[in-house]
Amino acid sequence: MDVRLTLDEVYQLTTETLTALGASGDNAAAVADVITSAERDDCKSHGLFRLPGYSIGLKNGRIDGKSVPEVNELAPAVVQVDAKGGYAPLALKVGRAPLAEKARSQGIAAMPIVNSHHFAALWFEVEALAADGLVAFAFVNSRSFVAPAGGSKPIFGTNPMSFGWPRKGKPPLVFDQASSASARGEIMIHKRDGKPIPEGWAVDADGNPTTDPEAGLAGAQLPFGGYKGSAIALMVELMAAGLPRNHLAFEAAADDPGDGGPAKGGELLMAMDPSRFVGDGDADASLDHVEPLFERILGQEGTRLPSDRRYEARKRTPTEGITIPQKLHDDILAMRDSA
């Protein structure tokens, strides 16, 4: 049995729950923006499904729900945001304008996020930058879930990376993908719904291939494409945790109380101003230059551009609303009312 909610109700339920558990209005609103956007775009693994995890981190005191992020200029093209032990969404929101300003000033800029807890889809932050006319990358790590190629014990996080490309008169082209064969949330949803996972997603605790989501969660996820995905996971680990000197995945795992909440990890965003990569400074000409590429891709039957499915969902959900399982709704209400 499912519960149907409007997007406004998703936002309200999220803010009510987090503020009841002690989050500040700014922190609750920033997380609610992320969760509501995920539900709006039919990204179920990062919508209200994540709210109990956000909440338990507050309830056990591991996350500072009243944190006020601090912006630090480290170099002409580097601005750091210290989340002060809080959620990543507010740190990202506070840092977005300074990062964009530096990108326009220098042509390219980077923003490390430190002392944060990230639990969301990664497309959210790059889409915002791309919608502002900037090319954007984001890298984030988490606790150890994924075995390196050839191994069977978790070392890396799912270590996603995301890319955003602005388009004139159209929503940005955005992709967000884990370096593992699947996002961890997808395996968790398979477990919740009693469905097997595809072969190649995970191995059990003994290193044997498995289609049992529970065994996969207890064992190790696998990188996509074998050594190729493993190399990308390593790159993301170095970018998100190595450069900003954040928790590496195995350090985050050692710090994990096992409560199901977000890990303390790292994130790195990069933004580029397309007008600064050509001599004439004409960003529109650069964007126009690649549109024929997109047309050729879409000219083949069965193709689509990254993020097209999300944008289609975005047209439906404002009027149709969204659905979540009754148990998830009950669990959230119980968490809210337990404060």
BALOBA-1460 file (C-alpha; in Angstrom, 3 decimals):
// residues 339
<rec num="1" residu="m" x="0.000" y="0.000" z="0.000"/>
<rec num="2" residu="d" x="1.314" y="3.427" z="-0.975"/>
<rec num="3" residu="v" x="0.749" y="6.954" z="0.296"/>
<rec num="4" residu="r" x="0.348" y="9.738" z="-2.252"/>
<rec num="5" residu="l" x="1.833" y="13.139" z="-1.443"/>
<rec num="6" residu="t" x="2.082" y="16.451" z="-3.244"/>
<rec num="7" residu="l" x="5.540" y="17.966" z="-3.621"/>
<rec num="8" residu="d" x="4.563" y="20.637" z="-1.097"/>
<rec num="9" residu="e" x="3.682" y="17.874" z="1.364"/>
<rec num="10" residu="v" x="7.050" y="16.207" z="0.731"/>
<rec num="11" residu="y" x="8.804" y="19.468" z="1.555"/>
<rec num="12" residu="q" x="6.645" y="20.087" z="4.631"/>
<rec num="13" residu="l" x="7.094" y="16.555" z="5.967"/>
<rec num="14" residu="t" x="10.861" y="16.849" z="5.594"/>
<rec num="15" residu="t" x="11.172" y="20.229" z="7.284"/>
<rec num="16" residu="e" x="8.793" y="19.274" z="10.102"/>
<rec num="17" residu="t" x="10.715" y="16.087" z="10.811"/>
<rec num="18" residu="l" x="14.161" y="17.664" z="10.813"/>
<rec num="19" residu="t" x="13.211" y="20.737" z="12.835"/>
<rec num="20" residu="a" x="11.398" y="18.543" z="15.374"/>
<rec num="21" residu="l" x="14.665" y="16.657" z="15.820"/>
<rec num="22" residu="g" x="16.652" y="19.834" z="16.343"/>
<rec num="23" residu="a" x="17.766" y="21.066" z="12.936"/>
<rec num="24" residu="s" x="17.813" y="24.784" z="12.258"/>
<rec num="25" residu="g" x="15.396" y="26.219" z="9.741"/>
<rec num="26" residu="d" x="18.188" y="26.809" z="7.215"/>
<rec num="27" residu="n" x="19.521" y="23.261" z="7.472"/>
<rec num="28" residu="a" x="16.056" y="21.708" z="7.313"/>
<rec num="29" residu="a" x="15.119" y="23.802" z="4.277"/>
<rec num="30" residu="a" x="18.320" y="22.924" z="2.411"/>
<rec num="31" residu="v" x="17.801" y="19.196" z="2.955"/>
<rec num="32" residu="a" x="14.105" y="19.523" z="2.071"/>
<rec num="33" residu="d" x="15.050" y="21.154" z="-1.238"/>
<rec num="34" residu="v" x="17.240" y="18.158" z="-2.081"/>
<rec num="35" residu="i" x="14.714" y="15.511" z="-1.020"/>
<rec num="36" residu="t" x="11.790" y="17.242" z="-2.733"/>
<rec num="37" residu="s" x="13.792" y="17.641" z="-5.936"/>
<rec num="38" residu="a" x="14.619" y="13.939" z="-5.906"/>
<rec num="39" residu="e" x="10.963" y="12.978" z="-5.461"/>
<rec num="40" residu="r" x="9.960" y="15.495" z="-8.140"/>
<rec num="41" residu="d" x="12.378" y="13.825" z="-10.571"/>
<rec num="42" residu="d" x="11.370" y="10.263" z="-9.569"/>
<rec num="43" residu="c" x="14.784" y="9.530" z="-8.000"/>
<rec num="44" residu="k" x="13.317" y="7.320" z="-5.300"/>
<rec num="45" residu="s" x="16.632" y="6.182" z="-3.829"/>
<rec num="46" residu="h" x="17.458" y="9.776" z="-2.795"/>
<rec num="47" residu="g" x="14.051" y="11.155" z="-1.887"/>
<rec num="48" residu="l" x="12.024" y="10.525" z="1.277"/>
<rec num="49" residu="f" x="13.687" y="7.115" z="1.410"/>
<rec num="50" residu="r" x="16.710" y="8.995" z="2.793"/>
<rec num="51" residu="l" x="14.858" y="11.043" z="5.421"/>
<rec num="52" residu="p" x="15.129" y="8.431" z="8.214"/>
<rec num="53" residu="g" x="18.903" y="8.410" z="7.660"/>
<rec num="54" residu="y" x="19.117" y="12.184" z="7.799"/>
<rec num="55" residu="s" x="16.991" y="12.074" z="10.955"/>
<rec num="56" residu="i" x="18.893" y="9.392" z="12.867"/>
<rec num="57" residu="g" x="22.113" y="11.362" z="12.473"/>
<rec num="58" residu="l" x="20.430" y="14.265" z="14.234"/>
<rec num="59" residu="k" x="18.812" y="12.122" z="16.879"/>
<rec num="60" residu="n" x="22.046" y="10.469" z="17.981"/>
<rec num="61" residu="g" x="23.973" y="13.739" z="17.913"/>
<rec num="62" residu="r" x="26.423" y="12.697" z="15.200"/>
<rec num="63" residu="i" x="25.299" y="15.496" z="12.871"/>
<rec num="64" residu="d" x="25.109" y="19.126" z="13.958"/>
<rec num="65" residu="g" x="21.741" y="20.215" z="12.646"/>
<rec num="66" residu="k" x="22.350" y="23.798" z="13.737"/>
<rec num="67" residu="s" x="25.708" y="24.171" z="12.001"/>
<rec num="68" residu="v" x="26.487" y="27.397" z="10.145"/>
<rec num="69" residu="p" x="28.837" y="26.694" z="7.205"/>
<rec num="70" residu="e" x="31.951" y="28.835" z="6.901"/>
<rec num="71" residu="v" x="33.299" y="30.021" z="3.540"/>
<rec num="72" residu="n" x="37.091" y="30.312" z="3.241"/>
<rec num="73" residu="e" x="38.994" y="31.688" z="0.255"/>
<rec num="74" residu="l" x="42.075" y="29.519" z="-0.175"/>
<rec num="75" residu="a" x="43.307" y="30.800" z="-3.554"/>
<rec num="76" residu="p" x="42.082" y="33.011" z="-6.415"/>
<rec num="77" residu="a" x="40.311" y="29.984" z="-7.923"/>
<rec num="78" residu="v" x="39.630" y="27.904" z="-4.803"/>
<rec num="79" residu="v" x="36.912" y="28.537" z="-2.234"/>
<rec num="80" residu="q" x="36.431" y="26.068" z="0.622"/>
<rec num="81" residu="v" x="33.231" y="25.548" z="2.590"/>
<rec num="82" residu="d" x="33.522" y="24.073" z="6.071"/>
<rec num="83" residu="a" x="30.173" y="22.460" z="6.892"/>
<rec num="84" residu="k" x="31.078" y="22.411" z="10.604"/>
<rec num="85" residu="g" x="29.866" y="18.848" z="11.062"/>
<rec num="86" residu="g" x="26.488" y="19.486" z="9.454"/>
<rec num="87" residu="y" x="24.651" y="18.373" z="6.356"/>
<rec num="88" residu="a" x="26.173" y="18.973" z="2.931"/>
<rec num="89" residu="p" x="23.112" y="20.669" z="1.339"/>
<rec num="90" residu="l" x="23.414" y="23.904" z="3.318"/>
<rec num="91" residu="a" x="27.187" y="24.043" z="2.747"/>
<rec num="92" residu="l" x="26.591" y="23.609" z="-0.977"/>
<rec num="93" residu="k" x="23.919" y="26.284" z="-0.997"/>
<rec num="94" residu="v" x="26.159" y="28.765" z="0.842"/>
<rec num="95" residu="g" x="29.125" y="28.065" z="-1.431"/>
<rec num="96" residu="r" x="27.362" y="28.129" z="-4.796"/>
<rec num="97" residu="a" x="27.535" y="31.884" z="-5.427"/>
<rec num="98" residu="p" x="31.200" y="32.266" z="-4.358"/>
<rec num="99" residu="l" x="32.168" y="29.323" z="-6.584"/>
<rec num="100" residu="a" x="30.300" y="30.784" z="-9.564"/>
<rec num="101" residu="e" x="31.889" y="34.175" z="-8.992"/>
<rec num="102" residu="k" x="35.394" y="32.676" z="-8.971"/>
<rec num="103" residu="a" x="34.668" y="30.622" z="-12.090"/>
<rec num="104" residu="r" x="33.622" y="33.735" z="-13.969"/>
<rec num="105" residu="s" x="36.634" y="35.628" z="-12.689"/>
<rec num="106" residu="q" x="39.262" y="32.958" z="-13.299"/>
<rec num="107" residu="g" x="37.634" y="30.843" z="-15.996"/>
<rec num="108" residu="i" x="37.761" y="27.746" z="-13.811"/>
<rec num="109" residu="a" x="37.336" y="27.333" z="-10.053"/>
<rec num="110" residu="a" x="37.063" y="24.597" z="-7.444"/>
<rec num="111" residu="m" x="35.171" y="24.260" z="-4.169"/>
<rec num="112" residu="p" x="36.123" y="21.601" z="-1.633"/>
<rec num="113" residu="i" x="33.493" y="20.831" z="1.005"/>
<rec num="114" residu="v" x="34.908" y="19.646" z="4.337"/>
<rec num="115" residu="n" x="33.423" y="18.373" z="7.609"/>
<rec num="116" residu="s" x="30.121" y="17.495" z="5.961"/>
<rec num="117" residu="h" x="27.681" y="14.600" z="5.760"/>
<rec num="118" residu="h" x="26.502" y="13.929" z="2.190"/>
<rec num="119" residu="f" x="23.496" y="11.695" z="1.579"/>
<rec num="120" residu="a" x="21.947" y="13.041" z="-1.610"/>
<rec num="121" residu="a" x="22.016" y="12.580" z="-5.351"/>
<rec num="122" residu="l" x="24.947" y="14.438" z="-6.868"/>
<rec num="123" residu="w" x="23.116" y="15.902" z="-9.856"/>
<rec num="124" residu="f" x="21.428" y="18.469" z="-7.615"/>
<rec num="125" residu="e" x="24.512" y="20.650" z="-7.157"/>
<rec num="126" residu="v" x="25.825" y="20.470" z="-10.710"/>
<rec num="127" residu="e" x="22.430" y="21.178" z="-12.248"/>
<rec num="128" residu="a" x="22.202" y="24.404" z="-10.260"/>
<rec num="129" residu="l" x="25.581" y="25.545" z="-11.588"/>
<rec num="130" residu="a" x="24.796" y="24.485" z="-15.158"/>
<rec num="131" residu="a" x="21.462" y="26.310" z="-15.003"/>
<rec num="132" residu="d" x="23.551" y="29.401" z="-14.191"/>
<rec num="133" residu="g" x="25.544" y="28.963" z="-17.409"/>
<rec num="134" residu="l" x="28.553" y="27.106" z="-16.017"/>
<rec num="135" residu="v" x="30.022" y="23.731" z="-16.911"/>
<rec num="136" residu="a" x="30.265" y="21.780" z="-13.652"/>
<rec num="137" residu="f" x="31.744" y="18.639" z="-12.111"/>
<rec num="138" residu="a" x="31.155" y="17.150" z="-8.665"/>
<rec num="139" residu="f" x="32.881" y="14.265" z="-6.886"/>
<rec num="140" residu="v" x="31.906" y="12.761" z="-3.538"/>
<rec num="141" residu="n" x="33.008" y="9.765" z="-1.479"/>
<rec num="142" residu="s" x="31.427" y="7.933" z="1.441"/>
<rec num="143" residu="r" x="32.208" y="4.980" z="3.687"/>
<rec num="144" residu="s" x="33.635" y="1.748" z="2.238"/>
<rec num="145" residu="f" x="31.031" y="-0.230" z="0.306"/>
<rec num="146" residu="v" x="32.774" y="-1.215" z="-2.935"/>
<rec num="147" residu="a" x="35.549" y="-3.712" z="-3.565"/>
<rec num="148" residu="p" x="38.377" y="-2.788" z="-5.937"/>
<rec num="149" residu="a" x="38.517" y="-4.743" z="-9.186"/>
<rec num="150" residu="g" x="39.778" y="-8.242" z="-8.458"/>
<rec num="151" residu="g" x="39.026" y="-7.922" z="-4.743"/>
<rec num="152" residu="s" x="36.081" y="-8.885" z="-2.572"/>
<rec num="153" residu="k" x="36.335" y="-6.583" z="0.464"/>
<rec num="154" residu="p" x="34.978" y="-3.014" z="0.569"/>
<rec num="155" residu="i" x="37.543" y="-0.230" z="0.112"/>
<rec num="156" residu="f" x="35.855" y="2.568" z="-1.846"/>
<rec num="157" residu="g" x="32.557" y="4.301" z="-1.410"/>
<rec num="158" residu="t" x="30.105" y="4.137" z="-4.289"/>
<rec num="159" residu="n" x="32.027" y="7.277" z="-5.262"/>
<rec num="160" residu="p" x="29.779" y="8.991" z="-7.777"/>
<rec num="161" residu="m" x="30.714" y="11.804" z="-10.085"/>
<rec num="162" residu="s" x="28.363" y="14.205" z="-11.798"/>
<rec num="163" residu="f" x="28.677" y="16.508" z="-14.805"/>
<rec num="164" residu="g" x="26.533" y="19.394" z="-15.964"/>
<rec num="165" residu="w" x="26.515" y="21.211" z="-19.312"/>
<rec num="166" residu="p" x="24.399" y="24.367" z="-19.832"/>
<rec num="167" residu="r" x="22.063" y="24.609" z="-22.836"/>
<rec num="168" residu="k" x="20.386" y="27.679" z="-24.301"/>
<rec num="169" residu="g" x="16.628" y="27.626" z="-23.809"/>
<rec num="170" residu="k" x="16.699" y="24.059" z="-22.498"/>
<rec num="171" residu="p" x="17.397" y="22.369" z="-19.178"/>
<rec num="172" residu="p" x="21.065" y="21.492" z="-18.645"/>
<rec num="173" residu="l" x="22.489" y="18.181" z="-19.721"/>
<rec num="174" residu="v" x="23.382" y="16.427" z="-16.477"/>
<rec num="175" residu="f" x="24.604" y="12.983" z="-15.577"/>
<rec num="176" residu="d" x="25.214" y="11.521" z="-12.143"/>
<rec num="177" residu="q" x="26.577" y="8.022" z="-11.837"/>
<rec num="178" residu="a" x="28.237" y="5.906" z="-9.214"/>
<rec num="179" residu="s" x="31.540" y="4.231" z="-9.958"/>
<rec num="180" residu="s" x="29.924" y="1.073" z="-8.568"/>
<rec num="181" residu="a" x="27.609" y="-1.040" z="-10.705"/>
<rec num="182" residu="s" x="24.666" y="0.424" z="-8.782"/>
<rec num="183" residu="a" x="23.954" y="3.077" z="-6.208"/>
<rec num="184" residu="r" x="23.732" y="1.620" z="-2.705"/>
<rec num="185" residu="g" x="20.251" y="3.014" z="-2.326"/>
<rec num="186" residu="e" x="19.101" y="0.901" z="-5.270"/>
<rec num="187" residu="i" x="20.211" y="-2.278" z="-3.485"/>
<rec num="188" residu="m" x="18.487" y="-1.090" z="-0.310"/>
<rec num="189" residu="i" x="15.257" y="-0.510" z="-2.212"/>
<rec num="190" residu="h" x="15.515" y="-4.000" z="-3.749"/>
<rec num="191" residu="k" x="15.879" y="-5.393" z="-0.231"/>
<rec num="192" residu="r" x="12.906" y="-3.365" z="1.026"/>
<rec num="193" residu="d" x="10.739" y="-4.530" z="-1.871"/>
<rec num="194" residu="g" x="11.871" y="-8.183" z="-1.671"/>
<rec num="195" residu="k" x="13.386" y="-8.202" z="-5.166"/>
<rec num="196" residu="p" x="16.672" y="-9.808" z="-6.292"/>
<rec num="197" residu="i" x="19.456" y="-7.582" z="-7.545"/>
<rec num="198" residu="p" x="20.995" y="-8.103" z="-10.999"/>
<rec num="199" residu="e" x="24.103" y="-10.229" z="-11.334"/>
<rec num="200" residu="g" x="27.293" y="-8.213" z="-11.164"/>
<rec num="201" residu="w" x="26.090" y="-5.709" z="-8.590"/>
<rec num="202" residu="a" x="27.604" y="-7.326" z="-5.504"/>
<rec num="203" residu="v" x="29.299" y="-10.266" z="-3.831"/>
<rec num="204" residu="d" x="28.449" y="-11.758" z="-0.444"/>
<rec num="205" residu="a" x="30.673" y="-11.676" z="2.646"/>
<rec num="206" residu="d" x="32.613" y="-14.697" z="1.334"/>
<rec num="207" residu="g" x="33.271" y="-13.053" z="-2.029"/>
<rec num="208" residu="n" x="30.731" y="-15.134" z="-3.947"/>
<rec num="209" residu="p" x="28.509" y="-13.510" z="-6.606"/>
<rec num="210" residu="t" x="24.999" y="-12.922" z="-5.287"/>
<rec num="211" residu="t" x="21.597" y="-11.669" z="-6.380"/>
<rec num="212" residu="d" x="20.384" y="-11.468" z="-2.767"/>
<rec num="213" residu="p" x="20.296" y="-7.769" z="-1.813"/>
<rec num="214" residu="e" x="20.755" y="-8.509" z="1.881"/>
<rec num="215" residu="a" x="23.833" y="-10.631" z="1.180"/>
<rec num="216" residu="g" x="25.152" y="-7.955" z="-1.160"/>
<rec num="217" residu="l" x="24.768" y="-5.243" z="1.453"/>
<rec num="218" residu="a" x="26.611" y="-7.422" z="3.968"/>
<rec num="219" residu="g" x="29.363" y="-8.207" z="1.467"/>
<rec num="220" residu="a" x="30.708" y="-5.772" z="-1.093"/>
<rec num="221" residu="q" x="29.371" y="-3.894" z="-4.071"/>
<rec num="222" residu="l" x="31.275" y="-4.193" z="-7.321"/>
<rec num="223" residu="p" x="32.650" y="-1.442" z="-9.564"/>
<rec num="224" residu="f" x="31.049" y="-1.032" z="-12.959"/>
<rec num="225" residu="g" x="33.147" y="-2.217" z="-15.875"/>
<rec num="226" residu="g" x="35.709" y="-4.013" z="-13.708"/>
<rec num="227" residu="y" x="39.048" y="-2.224" z="-13.697"/>
<rec num="228" residu="k" x="37.618" y="0.837" z="-15.452"/>
<rec num="229" residu="g" x="35.056" y="1.535" z="-12.750"/>
<rec num="230" residu="s" x="37.609" y="0.734" z="-10.063"/>
<rec num="231" residu="a" x="40.001" y="3.315" z="-11.515"/>
<rec num="232" residu="i" x="37.235" y="5.932" z="-11.566"/>
<rec num="233" residu="a" x="36.376" y="5.090" z="-7.938"/>
<rec num="234" residu="l" x="40.015" y="5.658" z="-7.036"/>
<rec num="235" residu="m" x="40.064" y="8.972" z="-8.892"/>
<rec num="236" residu="v" x="36.903" y="10.160" z="-7.117"/>
<rec num="237" residu="e" x="38.364" y="9.126" z="-3.748"/>
<rec num="238" residu="l" x="41.477" y="11.196" z="-4.438"/>
<rec num="239" residu="m" x="39.507" y="14.204" z="-5.704"/>
<rec num="240" residu="a" x="36.839" y="14.244" z="-2.992"/>
<rec num="241" residu="a" x="38.875" y="13.098" z="0.004"/>
<rec num="242" residu="g" x="42.527" y="13.304" z="-0.957"/>
<rec num="243" residu="l" x="42.730" y="16.898" z="-2.174"/>
<rec num="244" residu="p" x="40.570" y="18.449" z="0.583"/>
<rec num="245" residu="r" x="42.053" y="16.073" z="3.204"/>
<rec num="246" residu="n" x="38.645" y="14.667" z="4.138"/>
<rec num="247" residu="h" x="37.846" y="11.222" z="5.528"/>
<rec num="248" residu="l" x="38.860" y="8.478" z="3.126"/>
<rec num="249" residu="a" x="36.196" y="5.807" z="2.698"/>
<rec num="250" residu="f" x="37.846" y="3.331" z="5.063"/>
<rec num="251" residu="e" x="38.257" y="6.102" z="7.658"/>
<rec num="252" residu="a" x="34.579" y="7.002" z="7.313"/>
<rec num="253" residu="a" x="33.714" y="3.312" z="7.723"/>
<rec num="254" residu="a" x="35.764" y="3.109" z="10.929"/>
<rec num="255" residu="d" x="33.861" y="6.166" z="12.189"/>
<rec num="256" residu="d" x="30.469" y="4.681" z="11.268"/>
<rec num="257" residu="p" x="28.149" y="3.839" z="14.180"/>
<rec num="258" residu="g" x="26.059" y="1.638" z="11.885"/>
<rec num="259" residu="d" x="22.912" y="3.724" z="12.318"/>
<rec num="260" residu="g" x="22.140" y="4.021" z="8.606"/>
<rec num="261" residu="g" x="22.840" y="7.732" z="8.510"/>
<rec num="262" residu="p" x="25.104" y="9.629" z="6.104"/>
<rec num="263" residu="a" x="28.856" y="9.199" z="6.298"/>
<rec num="264" residu="k" x="31.255" y="11.975" z="7.112"/>
<rec num="265" residu="g" x="33.051" y="12.306" z="3.815"/>
<rec num="266" residu="g" x="34.327" y="14.772" z="1.281"/>
<rec num="267" residu="e" x="33.182" y="16.539" z="-1.828"/>
<rec num="268" residu="l" x="34.808" y="18.597" z="-4.544"/>
<rec num="269" residu="l" x="32.998" y="20.778" z="-7.069"/>
<rec num="270" residu="m" x="34.532" y="22.369" z="-10.148"/>
<rec num="271" residu="a" x="32.950" y="25.079" z="-12.296"/>
<rec num="272" residu="m" x="34.027" y="26.469" z="-15.665"/>
<rec num="273" residu="d" x="32.814" y="29.538" z="-17.523"/>
<rec num="274" residu="p" x="32.462" y="28.574" z="-21.226"/>
<rec num="275" residu="s" x="33.008" y="32.180" z="-22.278"/>
<rec num="276" residu="r" x="36.572" y="32.027" z="-20.942"/>
<rec num="277" residu="f" x="37.641" y="29.024" z="-23.017"/>
<rec num="278" residu="v" x="37.566" y="30.747" z="-26.406"/>
<rec num="279" residu="g" x="39.266" y="33.935" z="-27.527"/>
<rec num="280" residu="d" x="36.102" y="35.791" z="-28.475"/>
<rec num="281" residu="g" x="34.441" y="35.234" z="-25.093"/>
<rec num="282" residu="d" x="31.200" y="34.123" z="-26.759"/>
<rec num="283" residu="a" x="29.705" y="31.464" z="-24.495"/>
<rec num="284" residu="d" x="26.582" y="31.190" z="-26.651"/>
<rec num="285" residu="a" x="28.676" y="30.204" z="-29.666"/>
<rec num="286" residu="s" x="30.330" y="27.440" z="-27.633"/>
<rec num="287" residu="l" x="26.971" y="26.087" z="-26.494"/>
<rec num="288" residu="d" x="25.551" y="26.298" z="-30.027"/>
<rec num="289" residu="h" x="28.598" y="24.457" z="-31.326"/>
<rec num="290" residu="v" x="27.700" y="21.201" z="-29.537"/>
<rec num="291" residu="e" x="23.951" y="21.138" z="-30.173"/>
<rec num="292" residu="p" x="24.406" y="19.204" z="-33.461"/>
<rec num="293" residu="l" x="26.134" y="16.491" z="-31.423"/>
<rec num="294" residu="f" x="23.070" y="16.117" z="-29.223"/>
<rec num="295" residu="e" x="20.829" y="16.081" z="-32.312"/>
<rec num="296" residu="r" x="22.866" y="13.271" z="-33.871"/>
<rec num="297" residu="i" x="22.634" y="11.228" z="-30.674"/>
<rec num="298" residu="l" x="18.866" y="11.691" z="-30.492"/>
<rec num="299" residu="g" x="18.559" y="10.949" z="-34.208"/>
<rec num="300" residu="q" x="19.139" y="7.285" z="-33.465"/>
<rec num="301" residu="e" x="16.125" y="5.301" z="-32.346"/>
<rec num="302" residu="g" x="16.175" y="4.290" z="-28.689"/>
<rec num="303" residu="t" x="18.585" y="6.977" z="-27.528"/>
<rec num="304" residu="r" x="18.172" y="9.748" z="-25.023"/>
<rec num="305" residu="l" x="20.372" y="12.326" z="-23.358"/>
<rec num="306" residu="p" x="21.382" y="12.010" z="-19.710"/>
<rec num="307" residu="s" x="18.741" y="13.526" z="-17.381"/>
<rec num="308" residu="d" x="15.926" y="13.315" z="-19.977"/>
<rec num="309" residu="r" x="13.987" y="10.832" z="-17.820"/>
<rec num="310" residu="r" x="14.272" y="13.119" z="-14.812"/>
<rec num="311" residu="y" x="12.988" y="16.067" z="-16.816"/>
<rec num="312" residu="e" x="10.026" y="14.037" z="-18.040"/>
<rec num="313" residu="a" x="9.169" y="13.113" z="-14.455"/>
<rec num="314" residu="r" x="9.525" y="16.775" z="-13.521"/>
<rec num="315" residu="k" x="6.627" y="17.592" z="-15.835"/>
<rec num="316" residu="r" x="4.313" y="15.012" z="-14.226"/>
<rec num="317" residu="t" x="4.874" y="15.156" z="-10.513"/>
<rec num="318" residu="p" x="3.791" y="18.758" z="-9.805"/>
<rec num="319" residu="t" x="0.232" y="17.772" z="-10.742"/>
<rec num="320" residu="e" x="0.221" y="14.003" z="-10.117"/>
<rec num="321" residu="g" x="2.200" y="14.046" z="-6.880"/>
<rec num="322" residu="i" x="4.419" y="11.159" z="-5.785"/>
<rec num="323" residu="t" x="3.932" y="7.911" z="-3.885"/>
<rec num="324" residu="i" x="5.933" y="6.273" z="-1.128"/>
<rec num="325" residu="p" x="5.318" y="3.001" z="0.724"/>
<rec num="326" residu="q" x="2.962" y="3.230" z="3.697"/>
<rec num="327" residu="k" x="5.644" y="1.833" z="6.014"/>
<rec num="328" residu="l" x="8.141" y="4.518" z="5.010"/>
<rec num="329" residu="h" x="5.520" y="7.183" z="5.670"/>
<rec num="330" residu="d" x="4.698" y="5.642" z="9.052"/>
<rec num="331" residu="d" x="8.403" y="5.424" z="9.972"/>
<rec num="332" residu="i" x="8.936" y="9.101" z="9.144"/>
<rec num="333" residu="l" x="5.912" y="10.191" z="11.171"/>
<rec num="334" residu="a" x="7.119" y="8.093" z="14.103"/>
<rec num="335" residu="m" x="10.561" y="9.661" z="13.873"/>
<rec num="336" residu="r" x="9.052" y="13.157" z="13.729"/>
<rec num="337" residu="d" x="6.711" y="12.539" z="16.627"/>
<rec num="338" residu="s" x="9.381" y="10.917" z="18.786"/>
<rec num="339" residu="a" x="11.157" y="14.230" z="19.343"/>
